[in-house]
Amino acid sequence: MFVSYKWLQDYVDLTGVTAEELAEKITKSGIEVEGVDILNEGIKGVVVGHVLEREQHPNADKLSKCLVDLGEGEPVQIICGAPNVAKGQKVAVATVGAVLPGNFKIKKAKLRGEESNGMICSLQELGMEGKIVPKEYSEGIFVFPADAEVGTDALAFLNRDDQVLELSLTPNRADCLSMLGVAYEVAAILGREVKFPETDLELIAEKATDYVKIVIEAKEDNPLYSAKIIKNVKIGPSPLWMQTRLMNAGIRPHNNVVDITNYVLLEYGQPLHAFDYDRLGSKEILIRRAHNGEKFVTLDDVERTLTSEHLVITNGTEPVALAGVMGGANSEVTSDTTTVLLEAAYFNGLTVRKASKDHGLRSEASARFEKGVDPKRVRAAGERAAYLIEKYAGGEVLEGAAEIDTLSIEPAVVSITLEKINRVLGTELSMNGVKDIFDRLQFDSVVEKDTITVTAPTRRGDIKIEEDLIEEVARLYGYDNIPKTLPIGSATPGKLSDYQKKRRVVRAYLEGAGLYQAVTYSLTSEEKAAQFALEIREAIRLAMPMSEDRSVLRLSILPQLLEVLKYNSARQNDSLAVYETGNVFLSNGKDALPTEEEHVAGAITGLWHSHLWQGEKKPVDFFVLKGILEGMFAKLGLSDRVEYVQAQVEGMHPGRTAEIRLKGEKIGFVGQVHPSIQKDHDLKDTYVFDLSLKALLDESAEPLRYQAIPRYPSITRDIALVVNKETVSGTLKEVILTTGAPLLKEAYVFDLYEGDKMEEGKKSIAFTLKYVDPERTLTDEEVTKVHERVLEALKDKAGAVLRG
């Protein structure tokens, strides 16, 4: 809501309070003022000039040579390019030395050989947006009324010597969507009176009910409709002060009647509409729901197709307005209008919202109906508009109004004790102090002992319960005045749970390892929902999906991470590592809520290291990602409980994928994405992992134990074993370490051979075995004894024999 400081003074005495001070007071009372816009900031030297002579520029077809009286000294010559400049006009002139918006300085100049001493200005050149400038002046200079005094400040005539407060209103404060509503608020803050606009009408003998009959079929949508008839109206421009107030509020002026309805909309917060009575073609106004498929052309000359959910004003047969949203082209006020039917009505906000949304018509009127208008102000707004039409359009207002009123909205009555107000706010207010606050707000209140009963006016539809009254007391008393106290009682300091701490460890480790955190949608498509899932269950479909690509809840994070890699690769960022911690959603049946299980997943592609000056490039591979995971498991203290087992996973490379087990239970997998999927995503070799983060973090780590560096030398033995091709190295390593304990400390693979020198169906795997005793130096005999035992166990348990 834009609030003119000068206009507000019509309703509240603001003596001694600047616009900035008022903005601060309003903000402290609970309504945020986003800013104060000084309309003439940076502009100076613009006066009203009188065009004495105008002739064609001798050297330019589109320029005029004007002799302009500026009110002081001799008239000056100004060259003007506006097509509408003419002799006798009163115009805005930026004199030599003037400054216009954008720090544009006016100097003496020669235009096509003719001297120019200033600039005749359009409203846009004075800082006004083109969309709010009257159409007749949108392509040229603005012309003042004939009574404008030459030499005076042109910005003052245009009400640009004003300051506008921009109020950021919450939906519950619809009462401040009007100048009067803001006036009530400011008057309460400053402890001053509200002055009301003049509405004294001089009625003629004829009655409005003789000219029109009101019929309402949809009474729930329109419980109150009042129509006044105004004859002998003379359509023309509205007064300049009214036009400028509308423009400063962001509304384009049209003509006196339309401008008055818009002016009262801003003043009272009550939308009005003026119909050309003679163009209605009927003496009946029928308000009903539209018929499905019914056509209607609105004021913007767009044909609308209506449904039975839309409320329309009709002449008994065809629509003439979309209720609360926009009038129809078939009944708009034009320059030929002489009789006006002025509508003041109360429409259901939900019905108006439906029509506004369906047709994309967001108007000042619809916004107010949606948030709620004051039912007690409907007729008053109609009376005010009729008064202004009588005064500024020469209209004759007929007696009374044709109306139907089934509206029954009563003011809210709420009681509260002084003890509760003080207990909640931590104050020591007296009952007189509390009553004074409600009196300033113009809320009727009655005190009985320790209880005050408040009747909230209908303009304040947000007042319904005790807490609303406490809020009113708090904000008018002043939030700054409420004493500060510390909480009473014992309090438990907030801290992270062990699970949360471990999650942070995982994230910090992965980011330290070079992976970027990604945050992707939990919604995916039916096709991708079960890809790479650790646990296959029926996908959970949304009741109202935004699109088919976002229609079901994910069972795995990996499909989204592959989309992240694809997106980046398409933008030449083809070496990337990402991870995400997030929930997957496991169905528990149709009538049960899904289980949300937290996973951690990652994906890497491209080069892992690239030291070009050393001629070194290392593309990502299985062991890069496996090494990252091993570091993470070590960080969590789980290394000795995690094992990798060759596995087949849908969507993964059949020979480069391992299942990850924690204490023998599957918790995820790591490996290369299947080449066909890589091709579909236009990716290079890509490696991924997906783990149940919950399973990892729920597992408690053993206390950290330190081991002394061995003081005695170790003995290493290398063995090459011939085994079946199906035998995996992990099986052999487990046999070696189990059998060789406690002297055998380490065993690792250093060679694999499957060439033509091997027997069909066989392969050779070479291990390095490390024997050590921390207490003494081992002898060859001791090592040989254990070593032979290891070889025997390998032969018996895995069918492995030493390669000859």
C-alpha positions in Angstrom: 0.0 0.0 0.0 1.4 3.4 -1.0 0.5 6.1 1.4 0.8 9.8 0.4 2.1 11.9 3.4 0.3 15.0 2.1 -3.0 13.1 1.4 -2.9 11.5 4.8 -3.0 15.0 6.3 -6.6 15.4 5.0 -7.6 12.9 7.7 -5.1 13.2 10.5 -3.2 16.2 11.9 0.5 15.3 11.3 1.9 18.6 12.7 5.3 18.1 14.2 5.8 14.6 12.6 7.9 14.2 9.5 7.3 11.4 7.0 10.5 9.6 8.2 9.4 9.9 11.9 5.9 8.7 11.0 7.4 5.7 9.1 9.4 4.7 12.2 6.3 5.0 14.4 4.2 2.9 12.1 6.9 0.2 11.9 7.3 0.1 15.6 3.5 -0.3 16.0 3.6 -3.5 13.9 3.2 -2.5 10.3 6.5 -2.5 8.4 7.2 0.5 6.3 9.6 -0.6 3.6 10.7 2.8 2.7 9.8 6.5 2.2 10.0 7.7 -1.4 10.7 11.4 -1.9 9.0 12.1 -5.2 10.9 15.2 -6.1 14.2 14.0 -4.9 17.0 15.3 -7.1 14.7 17.5 -9.1 14.9 21.3 -9.1 14.3 24.3 -11.3 11.0 23.2 -12.8 8.3 25.9 -13.1 4.9 26.5 -14.7 5.4 28.2 -18.1 3.0 29.9 -20.5 3.5 29.2 -24.2 2.9 32.7 -25.8 3.9 31.7 -29.3 4.5 28.5 -31.2 5.8 28.2 -34.7 7.5 25.5 -36.8 11.3 25.2 -36.5 12.7 26.5 -39.7 15.2 23.6 -40.0 13.3 20.6 -38.5 9.9 19.1 -39.3 9.4 17.6 -35.9 10.5 20.5 -33.7 8.6 23.6 -32.6 10.0 27.0 -31.7 8.2 28.3 -28.7 8.2 31.7 -26.8 7.5 30.9 -23.2 6.7 33.2 -20.3 8.4 31.8 -17.1 6.8 34.4 -14.8 10.0 36.4 -14.3 11.9 38.7 -16.8 11.5 38.5 -20.5 9.9 35.4 -22.3 12.5 32.9 -23.5 12.8 30.8 -26.6 12.6 27.0 -26.1 12.8 24.4 -28.8 10.4 21.6 -28.2 9.9 18.2 -29.9 6.5 17.3 -28.4 3.8 16.9 -31.0 1.1 18.4 -28.8 2.7 21.7 -27.8 0.6 24.7 -28.7 0.1 28.4 -28.1 -1.7 29.3 -24.9 -0.8 26.2 -23.0 0.5 26.1 -19.4 3.3 23.6 -19.3 6.1 22.3 -17.0 9.4 24.0 -18.0 12.9 23.0 -16.8 14.7 26.3 -16.7 18.4 26.7 -17.5 20.3 25.2 -14.5 17.5 22.9 -13.6 18.2 19.3 -12.7 15.9 16.4 -13.8 15.8 12.7 -12.7 19.1 10.9 -13.4 21.1 14.1 -12.6 20.2 15.4 -16.1 21.2 19.1 -16.1 19.6 21.7 -18.4 21.8 24.1 -20.2 21.5 26.6 -23.0 21.8 24.9 -26.3 21.3 25.3 -30.0 19.1 22.8 -31.8 19.3 22.8 -35.5 20.6 26.4 -35.4 18.0 27.8 -33.1 18.7 28.8 -29.4 16.9 26.9 -26.7 16.7 28.3 -23.1 15.2 25.4 -21.2 13.1 22.3 -21.8 9.3 21.8 -21.9 8.8 18.6 -20.0 6.6 15.5 -20.2 5.5 13.7 -17.1 7.9 10.9 -17.8 10.8 13.4 -17.9 9.8 14.5 -14.4 10.2 10.9 -13.1 6.7 9.5 -13.6 6.2 6.0 -15.1 4.6 5.9 -18.6 2.0 3.4 -17.5 0.4 5.9 -15.0 0.4 9.0 -17.3 -3.0 9.9 -18.8 -3.2 8.5 -22.3 -3.7 11.9 -23.9 -0.3 13.0 -22.5 1.6 9.7 -22.9 3.2 10.8 -26.2 3.8 14.4 -25.4 4.1 17.2 -22.8 1.6 17.6 -19.9 -0.7 20.6 -20.0 -1.8 22.3 -16.8 -5.3 23.7 -16.2 -5.6 27.3 -17.4 -5.7 28.6 -13.8 -2.2 27.4 -13.0 0.0 30.4 -11.9 2.9 31.0 -14.2 6.3 30.9 -12.5 5.2 28.7 -9.6 6.7 25.3 -8.7 5.4 22.8 -11.3 6.2 19.9 -9.0 3.9 21.3 -6.4 1.0 21.4 -8.9 1.7 17.8 -9.7 1.8 16.8 -6.0 5.4 15.7 -6.6 6.5 17.7 -3.5 5.2 14.7 -1.5 6.6 11.7 0.2 5.1 8.3 -0.2 5.3 5.6 2.5 5.3 2.0 1.2 3.5 -0.2 3.7 4.2 -4.0 3.7 0.9 -5.3 4.9 0.3 -8.8 6.2 -2.9 -10.5 4.9 -4.7 -9.9 8.3 -4.3 -6.1 8.0 -6.6 -5.5 5.1 -8.0 -2.5 7.0 -4.9 -0.5 6.0 -5.5 -1.0 2.3 -7.1 2.4 2.3 -6.2 6.0 3.3 -8.9 6.0 6.0 -7.7 2.7 7.4 -4.2 4.1 7.6 -5.6 7.3 9.2 -7.3 5.2 12.0 -3.9 3.5 12.6 -1.9 6.8 12.6 -4.4 8.6 14.8 -4.2 5.7 17.3 -0.4 5.9 17.3 -0.3 9.7 17.6 -3.3 10.0 19.9 -5.1 12.3 17.5 -8.6 12.4 15.9 -9.6 11.1 12.5 -11.2 13.7 10.1 -13.8 12.1 7.8 -14.3 13.1 4.1 -17.3 15.3 3.1 -20.4 13.5 1.8 -23.2 16.0 2.0 -25.4 15.4 -1.1 -28.0 17.7 -2.7 -30.5 15.1 -3.9 -33.1 15.7 -6.5 -36.7 14.6 -6.1 -36.5 11.5 -8.4 -35.8 8.1 -6.8 -33.1 5.6 -7.8 -35.6 2.8 -7.4 -37.7 4.2 -10.2 -34.7 3.7 -12.6 -33.4 0.3 -11.6 -34.4 -2.9 -9.8 -31.8 -5.1 -8.1 -32.2 -9.0 -8.2 -29.7 -11.2 -6.5 -29.7 -15.0 -7.3 -26.3 -15.7 -5.7 -26.9 -14.2 -2.2 -24.0 -16.1 -0.6 -21.6 -14.5 -3.1 -23.2 -11.1 -3.0 -25.2 -10.4 0.2 -25.2 -6.6 -0.3 -25.6 -4.6 -3.5 -26.4 -0.9 -3.6 -26.9 1.1 -6.8 -27.2 4.9 -7.0 -28.3 6.8 -10.1 -26.7 10.1 -11.1 -28.1 12.1 -14.0 -26.8 14.9 -16.3 -23.2 13.9 -15.8 -20.6 15.7 -17.8 -17.6 13.5 -18.6 -14.3 15.3 -18.7 -10.9 15.3 -16.9 -10.9 15.0 -13.2 -9.3 17.8 -11.1 -5.5 17.9 -11.3 -5.1 17.2 -7.6 -7.1 14.0 -7.9 -5.2 12.9 -11.0 -1.9 13.4 -9.3 -3.0 11.6 -6.2 -4.0 8.6 -8.3 -0.8 8.7 -10.3 1.3 8.8 -7.1 -0.6 5.7 -6.0 0.2 4.0 -9.3 -3.2 4.4 -11.0 -3.6 6.0 -14.4 -6.3 8.7 -14.7 -9.1 8.3 -17.3 -12.0 10.6 -16.8 -13.7 12.3 -13.9 -16.2 9.5 -13.1 -13.8 6.6 -13.4 -11.1 8.6 -11.5 -13.6 9.2 -8.7 -14.4 5.5 -8.3 -10.6 4.8 -8.1 -10.1 7.7 -5.7 -12.7 6.4 -3.3 -11.3 2.9 -3.7 -8.0 4.2 -2.3 -9.7 6.5 0.2 -12.3 4.0 1.7 -10.8 0.7 0.6 -14.2 -0.1 -1.0 -14.2 -1.0 -4.7 -16.9 0.8 -6.8 -17.9 0.5 -10.4 -19.6 3.1 -12.6 -21.9 1.8 -15.4 -23.3 3.9 -18.3 -26.9 3.5 -17.4 -28.2 4.1 -21.0 -25.9 1.4 -22.4 -27.2 -1.2 -19.9 -30.3 -1.7 -22.1 -32.4 -2.7 -19.1 -33.9 -1.4 -15.9 -32.8 -4.5 -14.0 -29.5 -5.5 -12.4 -29.3 -9.3 -11.9 -26.4 -10.8 -10.0 -25.9 -14.5 -10.7 -23.3 -17.2 -11.3 -22.2 -17.3 -14.9 -23.3 -20.1 -17.2 -20.6 -22.6 -18.3 -19.1 -21.4 -21.6 -20.7 -18.0 -21.4 -18.7 -15.3 -23.2 -18.0 -11.8 -21.9 -15.7 -8.9 -23.1 -14.0 -7.0 -20.3 -12.9 -3.4 -20.3 -9.5 -4.5 -21.6 -11.3 -5.7 -24.8 -10.5 -9.3 -24.1 -13.2 -11.9 -24.6 -13.5 -14.1 -21.5 -15.0 -17.6 -21.3 -16.8 -17.9 -18.0 -17.8 -20.9 -15.8 -20.4 -21.4 -13.1 -17.8 -20.6 -10.5 -17.7 -17.0 -11.6 -20.1 -14.3 -10.3 -21.3 -11.8 -12.9 -23.4 -8.6 -12.9 -25.9 -8.7 -15.7 -28.6 -6.4 -17.2 -31.0 -9.3 -16.7 -29.8 -11.3 -19.6 -26.1 -10.7 -20.5 -23.1 -9.9 -18.3 -22.0 -6.3 -17.9 -19.2 -6.9 -15.3 -17.2 -9.7 -13.7 -18.1 -9.1 -10.1 -15.3 -7.6 -8.0 -12.8 -7.9 -10.8 -13.5 -5.9 -13.9 -16.3 -4.2 -15.7 -17.5 -5.0 -19.2 -16.8 -3.1 -22.4 -20.5 -3.1 -23.2 -21.4 -0.7 -20.3 -18.2 1.3 -19.7 -18.4 5.1 -19.1 -17.4 7.0 -22.2 -17.3 10.6 -23.2 -21.0 10.4 -24.3 -22.2 9.1 -20.9 -24.8 11.3 -19.2 -26.4 9.0 -16.7 -24.3 6.8 -14.3 -25.3 3.8 -12.3 -22.9 3.7 -9.4 -22.3 0.2 -7.9 -21.3 -0.3 -4.2 -21.4 -3.9 -3.2 -20.0 -6.6 -0.9 -18.7 -9.7 -2.7 -17.5 -12.9 -1.3 -13.7 -12.9 -1.3 -13.3 -16.5 -2.4 -15.6 -16.1 -5.4 -13.7 -13.0 -6.5 -10.4 -14.7 -6.0 -11.5 -17.6 -8.2 -12.4 -15.3 -11.1 -9.3 -13.2 -10.7 -7.0 -16.2 -10.7 -8.8 -18.0 -13.6 -8.6 -15.0 -15.9 -5.3 -13.6 -14.7 -7.0 -10.3 -13.7 -5.3 -9.0 -10.6 -6.8 -5.6 -9.9 -6.9 -3.1 -7.0 -10.5 -4.0 -6.6 -10.1 -7.8 -6.5 -7.2 -7.6 -4.1 -9.4 -5.8 -1.6 -12.4 -8.1 -1.9 -10.1 -11.1 -1.5 -8.6 -9.8 1.7 -11.9 -8.5 3.0 -13.6 -5.1 2.9 -15.4 -3.3 5.7 -19.2 -4.1 5.3 -20.1 -1.0 7.3 -18.2 1.2 4.7 -19.9 -0.1 1.5 -22.7 2.5 1.5 -20.5 5.2 2.9 -18.1 4.8 0.0 -21.0 5.0 -2.5 -22.2 8.2 -0.9 -18.7 9.7 -1.0 -18.3 8.9 -4.7 -21.8 10.3 -5.5 -20.8 13.5 -3.7 -17.6 13.8 -5.8 -19.4 13.1 -9.0 -22.0 15.8 -8.1 -19.2 18.2 -7.4 -16.7 17.5 -10.2 -18.9 16.0 -12.9 -22.0 18.2 -12.5 -24.1 15.2 -11.7 -27.6 15.2 -10.1 -27.9 12.4 -7.6 -31.3 10.7 -7.3 -32.8 10.1 -3.9 -31.9 6.8 -2.2 -30.5 3.7 -3.7 -31.8 0.6 -5.3 -30.4 -2.2 -3.1 -30.7 -5.6 -1.6 -29.1 -6.3 1.8 -28.9 -9.7 3.4 -25.5 -9.1 4.9 -25.2 -10.1 8.5 -21.7 -9.5 9.8 -21.6 -8.4 13.4 -18.6 -6.9 15.2 -16.5 -9.3 17.2 -16.9 -9.0 21.0 -14.0 -10.3 23.0 -13.3 -10.1 26.8 -10.0 -10.4 28.6 -8.7 -9.8 32.1 -6.0 -7.2 32.9 -4.1 -9.9 34.7 -3.7 -12.0 31.5 -2.6 -8.9 29.5 0.1 -8.1 32.0 1.1 -11.7 32.5 1.6 -12.4 28.8 3.3 -9.1 28.1 5.3 -8.9 31.3 4.0 -5.4 32.0 2.3 -3.6 34.9 -0.4 -1.7 32.9 -3.4 -0.2 34.6 -6.9 -0.8 33.4 -7.2 2.9 32.5 -4.0 2.6 30.4 -5.5 -0.5 28.6 -8.8 1.2 28.0 -7.1 4.3 26.7 -5.3 2.2 24.0 -8.7 0.7 22.9 -10.2 4.2 22.9 -7.4 5.5 20.6 -8.0 2.6 18.3 -11.7 3.6 18.4 -12.7 0.2 19.7 -15.8 0.3 22.0 -14.9 -1.1 25.4 -16.6 -1.7 28.7 -14.7 -2.4 32.0 -16.2 -4.6 34.7 -13.8 -5.0 37.7 -10.7 -6.8 36.3 -12.2 -7.6 32.9 -12.5 -5.4 29.8 -14.9 -6.4 27.0 -14.0 -5.0 23.6 -16.2 -4.6 20.6 -14.0 -4.5 17.5 -15.3 -2.5 14.6 -16.1 -4.4 11.4 -13.1 -2.7 9.7 -10.9 -4.8 11.9 -11.9 -8.3 10.9 -8.6 -9.6 12.3 -9.7 -9.1 15.9 -11.3 -12.4 17.0 -9.7 -13.8 20.2 -8.0 -12.7 23.4 -4.5 -12.9 21.8 -5.6 -10.3 19.2 -6.4 -7.8 22.0 -3.1 -8.5 23.7 -1.3 -7.8 20.4 -3.1 -4.5 20.0 -2.2 -3.5 23.5 1.4 -4.5 23.0 2.0 -2.6 19.7 0.2 0.6 20.8 2.0 0.5 24.2 5.2 0.1 22.3 7.3 -3.1 21.9 10.3 -1.0 23.0 8.6 -0.4 26.3 7.9 -4.0 27.1 10.5 -5.0 29.8 13.1 -7.6 29.0 13.2 -10.6 31.3 15.2 -13.9 31.3 13.3 -17.2 31.2 12.4 -18.6 34.6 13.2 -22.2 35.5 15.7 -24.8 34.5 16.7 -25.0 30.8 18.5 -27.6 28.9 21.1 -26.1 26.5 20.6 -27.0 22.9 23.1 -29.3 21.3 23.5 -31.7 18.4 22.6 -35.3 18.9 25.3 -37.9 18.2 23.6 -38.7 14.9 23.7 -35.0 13.8 27.3 -34.7 14.8 28.3 -37.8 12.8 26.3 -36.5 9.8 28.3 -33.3 9.9 31.5 -35.4 10.1 30.4 -37.2 6.9 29.6 -34.0 5.1 32.8 -32.3 6.2 34.9 -35.3 5.2 33.3 -35.7 1.7 33.8 -32.0 1.0 37.4 -32.2 2.2 37.9 -35.1 -0.2 36.9 -32.8 -3.0 33.1 -33.6 -3.5 30.7 -30.7 -3.8 27.4 -30.9 -1.9 24.3 -31.1 -4.2 20.7 -30.6 -3.1 18.2 -32.2 -5.5 14.5 -32.8 -5.8 12.9 -35.6 -3.7 10.4 -35.9 -6.6 11.2 -37.8 -9.8 9.6 -39.7 -12.6 8.1 -43.2 -12.6 11.0 -44.5 -14.8 13.7 -43.2 -12.6 12.2 -43.8 -9.2 13.5 -47.3 -8.7 16.9 -46.9 -10.5 19.8 -47.9 -8.3 17.5 -48.4 -5.3 19.0 -50.3 -2.4 15.5 -51.6 -1.5 12.9 -52.0 -4.2 9.4 -51.0 -3.1 6.3 -49.6 -4.9 6.9 -46.0 -5.8 4.7 -43.4 -3.9 2.8 -41.2 -6.4 1.7 -37.7 -5.6 -2.0 -37.0 -5.7 -1.5 -33.7 -7.6 2.0 -33.8 -9.3 3.3 -30.6 -10.9 4.5 -32.7 -13.8 5.1 -36.3 -14.8 8.9 -35.7 -14.3 8.1 -34.8 -10.7 5.3 -37.2 -9.9 6.7 -39.8 -7.5 9.0 -39.8 -4.4 12.5 -41.2 -5.0 13.8 -44.5 -3.8 17.4 -43.5 -4.6 19.4 -40.3 -4.8 21.7 -41.4 -7.6 19.4 -40.6 -10.6 19.3 -37.0 -9.6 23.0 -36.8 -9.1 23.5 -38.2 -12.6 21.3 -35.4 -13.8 23.6 -33.0 -12.0 26.6 -34.4 -13.8 24.8 -34.3 -17.1 23.8 -30.7 -16.7 27.4 -29.7 -15.8 28.9 -31.8 -18.6 26.7 -30.1 -21.1 28.3 -26.8 -20.0 31.9 -28.1 -20.4 32.3 -28.8 -16.7 33.1 -32.5 -17.3 35.3 -33.3 -14.3 33.1 -33.2 -11.3 32.5 -34.9 -8.0 29.2 -34.4 -6.0 27.5 -36.0 -3.1 24.2 -35.6 -1.3 22.7 -36.6 2.0 18.9 -36.8 1.9 15.9 -39.0 2.4 14.5 -41.8 0.2 10.9 -42.8 0.7 9.9 -46.4 1.2 6.2 -47.3 0.8 4.5 -49.2 3.7 1.3 -49.8 1.8 -1.6 -47.7 0.5 -3.0 -46.4 3.9 0.3 -46.0 5.8 2.8 -43.2 5.8 6.1 -44.1 4.0 9.4 -44.7 5.8 11.9 -41.9 5.3 15.4 -43.3 5.4 18.4 -41.0 5.1 21.0 -42.0 2.5 24.4 -40.6 1.4 25.2 -40.9 -2.3 28.0 -39.6 -4.5 29.0 -39.5 -8.1 32.4 -38.7 -9.8 33.4 -38.4 -13.4 36.2 -37.0 -15.6 39.7 -36.4 -14.2 40.5 -36.8 -10.6 44.0 -35.2 -10.8 45.4 -33.1 -13.6 48.9 -31.8 -13.2 49.6 -30.7 -16.8 53.0 -29.2 -16.0 54.1 -32.6 -14.8 52.5 -34.4 -17.6 50.2 -36.2 -15.2 46.5 -37.0 -15.6 44.5 -39.4 -13.5 41.0 -40.2 -14.5 38.6 -41.4 -11.9 38.3 -45.1 -11.4 36.8 -47.6 -9.0 39.7 -47.4 -6.5 39.5 -43.5 -6.3 35.9 -43.8 -5.1 36.6 -46.8 -2.9 39.5 -45.0 -1.3 37.2 -42.0 -0.5 34.7 -44.3 1.2 37.4 -46.1 3.1 38.6 -42.8 4.5 35.0 -42.0 5.5 34.6 -45.3 7.3 37.9 -44.7 9.1 36.7 -41.3 10.2 33.6 -43.0 11.7 35.7 -45.7 13.3 34.1 -48.5 11.3 36.9 -49.7 9.0 37.3 -53.1 10.7 33.5 -53.8 10.3 33.1 -52.9 6.6 33.8 -55.3 3.7 33.4 -55.1 -0.1 31.9 -58.0 -2.0 31.6 -58.3 -5.8 28.0 -57.8 -6.8 25.6 -57.3 -9.6 23.4 -54.2 -9.3 20.8 -53.1 -11.8 22.2 -50.1 -13.8 25.8 -50.7 -12.7 28.8 -52.2 -14.6 28.7 -56.0 -14.0 32.5 -56.3 -13.4 33.2 -53.1 -11.5 30.6 -53.0 -8.8 30.9 -54.0 -5.1 28.3 -54.5 -2.5 29.3 -52.8 0.8 28.5 -54.7 4.0 28.6 -53.5 7.6 29.0 -56.4 10.0 27.8 -58.7 7.3 24.6 -56.7 6.5 24.3 -54.9 3.1 24.2 -51.1 3.5 25.0 -50.0 -0.1 27.2 -50.4 -3.1 30.0 -48.7 -5.0 31.0 -49.0 -8.6 30.8 -47.8 -12.2 27.6 -46.8 -13.9 26.6 -49.1 -16.7 28.1 -47.9 -20.1 24.6 -47.7 -21.6 23.4 -45.3 -18.9 26.6 -43.3 -19.2 25.9 -43.0 -22.9 22.3 -41.9 -22.3 23.6 -39.1 -20.0 26.4 -38.2 -22.4 29.0 -38.9 -19.6 32.5 -40.3 -19.5 33.3 -43.1 -17.1 31.3 -42.3 -14.0 31.6 -44.0 -10.6 28.9 -43.8 -7.9 28.1 -45.0 -4.4 24.9 -45.2 -2.4 24.8 -45.9 1.3 22.3 -46.1 4.0 23.5 -43.2 6.1 21.2 -44.2 8.9 22.8 -47.7 9.1 26.2 -46.1 9.2 25.5 -43.4 11.8 23.5 -45.7 14.1 26.5 -48.0 14.4 28.6 -47.1 17.4 32.3 -46.9 16.9 34.8 -48.5 19.2 36.8 -46.2 21.5 39.9 -45.0 19.8 43.0 -47.1 20.6 46.5 -46.2 19.9 49.2 -48.7 18.9 52.9 -48.2 19.4 55.1 -48.1 16.3 56.9 -51.5 16.2 60.4 -51.4 17.6 61.5 -54.7 15.9 61.9 -55.4 12.2 59.2 -57.1 10.2 59.6 -60.0 7.7 57.7 -60.0 4.3 57.0 -62.9 2.1 55.5 -62.8 -1.4 53.3 -65.6 -2.7 51.6 -66.1 -6.1 48.6 -68.3 -5.9 46.8 -70.1 -8.7 43.1 -70.2 -8.2 39.9 -70.5 -10.2 38.9 -67.4 -12.1 35.7 -67.1 -10.0 37.7 -66.9 -6.8 37.9 -63.3 -5.5 40.9 -61.9 -3.7 38.9 -60.9 -0.7 38.2 -64.6 0.1 41.9 -65.4 -0.1 42.9 -62.4 2.0 40.5 -63.4 4.8 41.9 -66.9 4.9 45.5 -65.5 5.0 44.9 -63.0 7.8 42.8 -65.4 9.9 45.2 -68.3 9.7 48.4 -66.2 10.1 47.3 -64.3 13.2 48.7 -63.0 15.4 52.1 -62.7 13.7 50.7 -62.0 10.3 49.7 -58.3 10.4 49.1 -57.3 6.7 48.3 -58.9 3.4 47.7 -57.0 0.1 47.5 -57.9 -3.6 50.3 -56.6 -5.8 49.7 -58.6 -9.0 47.0 -60.3 -11.1 47.8 -62.5 -14.1 45.3 -64.1 -16.5 47.5 -64.5 -19.6 48.0 -67.4 -22.0 50.6 -69.0 -19.7 47.8 -69.9 -17.3 45.8 -73.0 -17.4 42.2 -72.6 -18.8 39.8 -71.3 -16.1 42.7 -70.3 -13.8 44.3 -67.0 -12.7 47.3 -66.0 -10.6 47.0 -63.6 -7.7 50.1 -62.4 -5.9 50.1 -61.2 -2.3 52.7 -59.6 0.0 52.5 -60.9 3.5 54.0 -59.0 6.4 54.9 -60.7 9.7 55.9 -58.8 12.8 55.9 -59.2 16.6 55.9 -55.9 18.6 57.8 -57.5 21.5 60.8 -59.2 19.8 62.6 -60.0 16.6 61.2 -62.9 14.7 63.3 -65.8 13.4 63.0 -67.3 10.0 61.9 -70.6 11.5 59.0 -69.0 13.3 57.8 -67.2 10.2 58.2 -70.3 8.0 56.1 -72.3 10.4 53.2 -69.8 10.2 53.7 -69.2 6.5 53.4 -72.9 5.7 50.2 -73.1 7.8 48.8 -70.2 5.8 49.6 -72.0 2.5 48.0 -75.2 3.8 44.8 -73.3 4.8 44.7 -71.6 1.3 44.8 -75.0 -0.4 42.2 -76.6 1.9 39.7 -73.7 2.1 40.1 -71.9 -1.3 41.8 -74.5 -3.6 44.8 -72.2 -4.0 48.2 -73.6 -4.8 51.5 -71.9 -5.2 52.4 -70.9 -8.7 55.4 -72.8 -9.9 
